[in-house]
Amino acid sequence: MQNKHLKNLKIGFSLEGYNNDILSWLEIATTFYRNNNYPLKSVSYDINYNKIERKSLKTFYRIVKENPTFPVAKLYSFSVVMAENQNIPLTYHYGCSFDMPTKQLILFFDYSYGEENVFSFYKKILITLLKDCKVHGGYLFYQDRHYDYPLGGVKLNRNFYKENEHTWWNLMKLGNREDTLNKKNMYRHIYKQNILSKYHLEETFNGLSLTKWIELNNYGFIEKIGEENWIWTVPEEKLYEIQVIFYDKKLLLGVSE
């Protein structure tokens, strides 16, 4: 284990609208983590959102190989982690999860691994994940103890303007999710790092393109990071200012009125 002094503060990244099958995604993730000296050891999953199963990654692959009828297509809420005890989420060091029906992919590290190291890792893995795939959006997040913030879990206060996790939870329920993701130029909120699609880039501000507006106001920088995605990194001291502007422009979904 690379770092045994867990802070129980998670640095996570959520991707919305990631399209892939479980085994293909799992191979990409486990290979990338391993090649960057972060081996993944344990998996948990449920079938059709029923009972959660937990196994070693090695055992899971053996079961799939030996049983051709194993229902891989029904493996929902699939997570692969490095943990001191895979039955206790608070002992998780790092990992990732993918929920195939909702197309939501979540990456996370414990804060003890260092922001700089985690940010560098996320940039590299996002380039890999988005090489032949596009997503609706995504964002960097922090959460105390757990990593369910993208699902509408209780947030760690990072001064997100008017944020309401219950609003996001209702929007992201299975019955509402497709309609939510069809609002292609909108954001849950504005974070230190935000994944953009071409629909976000088409939005204008005072007659300026988003890219030009960001440049002229020193609101950070945008880099291409995939086939049809970009990452916008925002200076922390500018977050509140930008959040208010986007709220007033009615571009934020995860807020209270």
C-alpha positions in Angstrom: 0.0 0.0 0.0 1.5 3.3 -1.1 0.1 5.5 1.7 -1.4 4.1 4.9 -2.3 7.4 6.5 -5.7 8.1 5.0 -7.2 11.6 5.4 -10.8 10.4 4.6 -11.1 13.3 2.2 -11.7 12.2 -1.3 -10.5 14.0 -4.5 -12.8 12.7 -7.2 -13.6 13.2 -10.9 -17.0 12.5 -12.4 -17.7 11.9 -16.1 -21.3 12.2 -17.3 -22.5 10.2 -20.4 -19.5 7.8 -20.7 -20.4 5.1 -23.2 -18.6 1.8 -22.9 -19.2 -1.8 -21.7 -18.0 -3.0 -18.4 -15.2 -5.3 -19.5 -13.7 -2.8 -21.9 -13.8 0.0 -19.4 -12.4 -2.3 -16.7 -9.4 -3.3 -18.9 -8.7 0.4 -19.7 -8.9 1.4 -16.0 -6.9 -1.5 -14.4 -4.2 -1.3 -17.0 -3.8 2.5 -16.7 -3.8 2.4 -12.9 -1.3 -0.5 -12.9 1.1 1.2 -15.4 1.1 4.3 -13.2 2.0 2.4 -10.0 -1.5 2.4 -8.6 -2.6 -1.3 -8.8 -6.2 -2.1 -8.2 -7.1 -5.3 -6.3 -10.8 -5.6 -5.4 -14.1 -5.3 -7.2 -17.7 -4.8 -6.0 -20.8 -4.9 -8.2 -24.5 -5.8 -8.2 -26.6 -7.4 -10.9 -29.7 -5.5 -11.9 -29.2 -3.3 -8.8 -29.7 -6.2 -6.4 -27.3 -7.7 -3.9 -23.7 -6.3 -3.9 -20.9 -8.8 -4.5 -17.3 -8.2 -3.5 -14.4 -10.2 -4.8 -10.7 -9.8 -5.6 -10.1 -8.6 -9.2 -8.3 -11.8 -9.9 -11.2 -13.9 -8.8 -13.7 -11.8 -10.8 -11.7 -12.3 -14.0 -11.5 -16.1 -13.3 -15.3 -16.3 -12.8 -16.0 -14.4 -16.1 -13.5 -16.6 -18.0 -14.9 -19.9 -16.6 -18.6 -19.1 -16.9 -19.6 -17.9 -20.4 -23.2 -17.3 -19.2 -22.1 -14.8 -16.4 -24.3 -11.7 -16.9 -21.6 -9.2 -17.6 -24.1 -6.8 -19.4 -26.1 -6.6 -16.1 -23.2 -5.6 -13.8 -24.4 -2.3 -12.5 -22.6 0.0 -10.0 -19.3 -1.7 -10.7 -16.3 -0.5 -8.7 -12.6 -1.5 -8.6 -10.5 -0.2 -5.8 -7.4 -0.5 -3.7 -8.5 -0.9 -0.1 -7.3 -2.0 3.3 -10.7 -3.8 3.7 -12.9 -4.0 0.7 -16.0 -4.2 2.9 -15.3 -0.8 4.5 -15.4 2.1 2.0 -13.6 4.4 4.5 -10.5 2.3 4.0 -10.4 2.8 0.2 -7.2 4.4 -1.0 -8.1 5.0 -4.6 -10.2 3.5 -7.4 -13.0 4.1 -9.9 -16.5 3.0 -10.6 -18.8 2.9 -13.6 -22.5 2.6 -13.6 -23.5 1.3 -17.1 -27.2 2.2 -17.2 -26.6 5.8 -16.1 -23.3 6.1 -18.0 -21.6 7.7 -15.0 -17.9 7.1 -14.4 -16.2 8.2 -11.1 -12.5 8.3 -10.3 -11.3 9.0 -6.7 -8.1 9.2 -4.6 -7.7 9.8 -0.9 -6.3 13.3 -0.2 -3.2 11.7 1.3 -1.9 11.0 -2.2 -1.5 14.7 -2.8 -3.4 17.1 -5.0 -0.6 17.7 -7.5 -0.1 13.9 -8.0 -3.8 13.3 -8.3 -4.4 16.1 -10.7 -1.6 14.9 -12.9 -3.0 11.3 -12.9 -6.5 12.5 -13.7 -5.4 14.5 -16.7 -3.5 11.5 -18.1 -6.3 9.0 -17.5 -9.0 11.4 -18.9 -7.0 11.7 -22.1 -7.0 7.9 -22.3 -10.7 7.4 -21.5 -11.7 10.1 -24.0 -9.4 9.1 -26.8 -12.2 7.3 -28.7 -15.2 8.5 -26.7 -17.0 11.7 -25.9 -19.0 12.7 -22.8 -21.6 15.3 -21.9 -19.5 16.8 -19.2 -17.7 16.2 -16.0 -16.0 17.9 -13.0 -13.5 17.6 -10.2 -14.9 17.3 -6.7 -13.9 16.9 -3.1 -15.9 15.0 -0.5 -15.4 14.2 3.1 -15.2 10.5 3.9 -17.3 9.1 1.0 -17.2 9.6 -2.8 -21.0 9.6 -3.6 -21.1 13.4 -4.3 -21.7 12.9 -8.1 -24.8 10.9 -7.2 -26.2 13.6 -5.0 -24.4 12.7 -1.8 -23.8 15.3 0.9 -21.2 17.8 -0.3 -18.1 19.0 1.4 -18.5 22.8 1.6 -16.3 24.3 -1.2 -18.3 27.5 -1.5 -20.4 26.4 -4.4 -22.8 29.2 -5.0 -26.4 28.1 -4.1 -25.6 24.4 -4.6 -28.3 22.0 -3.6 -27.3 18.3 -3.7 -31.0 17.3 -3.5 -31.8 19.2 -6.7 -29.0 17.3 -8.5 -30.2 14.0 -7.0 -33.7 14.5 -8.4 -32.4 15.5 -11.8 -30.1 12.5 -12.0 -32.7 9.8 -11.1 -33.1 7.3 -13.9 -36.4 8.6 -14.9 -35.1 12.2 -15.3 -31.5 11.6 -16.3 -31.9 11.6 -20.1 -33.8 14.8 -20.0 -31.1 16.3 -17.8 -28.3 15.2 -20.0 -30.1 16.7 -23.1 -29.5 20.1 -21.6 -26.1 19.9 -23.4 -24.9 23.5 -22.8 -25.5 23.3 -19.0 -23.4 22.4 -16.0 -24.1 20.9 -12.6 -21.9 23.7 -11.2 -18.6 25.4 -11.9 -15.6 23.6 -10.3 -11.8 23.9 -10.3 -11.8 21.6 -13.3 -14.7 21.1 -15.7 -15.1 18.9 -18.7 -16.7 20.7 -21.7 -18.3 19.5 -24.9 -18.8 21.4 -28.1 -22.2 22.6 -26.8 -20.5 24.3 -23.9 -18.0 26.0 -26.3 -20.9 27.3 -28.4 -22.2 29.4 -25.5 -21.5 33.1 -25.8 -20.9 35.7 -23.1 -21.3 39.4 -24.0 -20.9 38.5 -27.6 -17.7 36.5 -27.0 -17.1 32.8 -27.3 -16.6 31.0 -24.1 -12.9 30.5 -24.9 -12.3 34.2 -25.7 -14.3 35.3 -22.6 -12.2 33.0 -20.4 -9.0 34.3 -21.9 -9.9 38.0 -21.6 -11.1 37.8 -18.0 -8.3 35.5 -16.8 -10.8 32.9 -15.9 -8.3 30.0 -16.4 -7.5 28.0 -19.5 -9.1 25.4 -21.8 -7.2 22.4 -23.2 -8.5 19.8 -25.7 -8.6 16.5 -23.9 -10.4 14.1 -26.1 -12.2 13.5 -29.4 -14.9 16.1 -28.7 -14.1 17.2 -25.1 -12.0 19.9 -23.4 -11.0 20.6 -19.8 -11.4 24.0 -18.3 -9.2 24.7 -15.3 -10.4 27.6 -13.1 -8.3 29.6 -10.6 -9.7 29.0 -7.2 -9.9 32.7 -6.4 -12.2 33.1 -9.5 -14.6 30.3 -8.7 -17.2 32.2 -6.8 -17.3 35.1 -9.4 -17.7 32.6 -12.3 -20.4 30.6 -10.4 -22.5 33.7 -9.9 -22.2 34.6 -13.6 -23.2 31.1 -14.7 -26.1 31.0 -12.2 -27.4 34.4 -13.4 -27.2 33.1 -17.0 -29.3 30.0 -15.9 -26.6 27.5 -16.9 -26.4 25.7 -13.6 -28.5 22.6 -12.9 -27.4 21.6 -9.4 -28.5 24.7 -7.6 -31.4 26.0 -5.6 -33.4 29.0 -6.8 
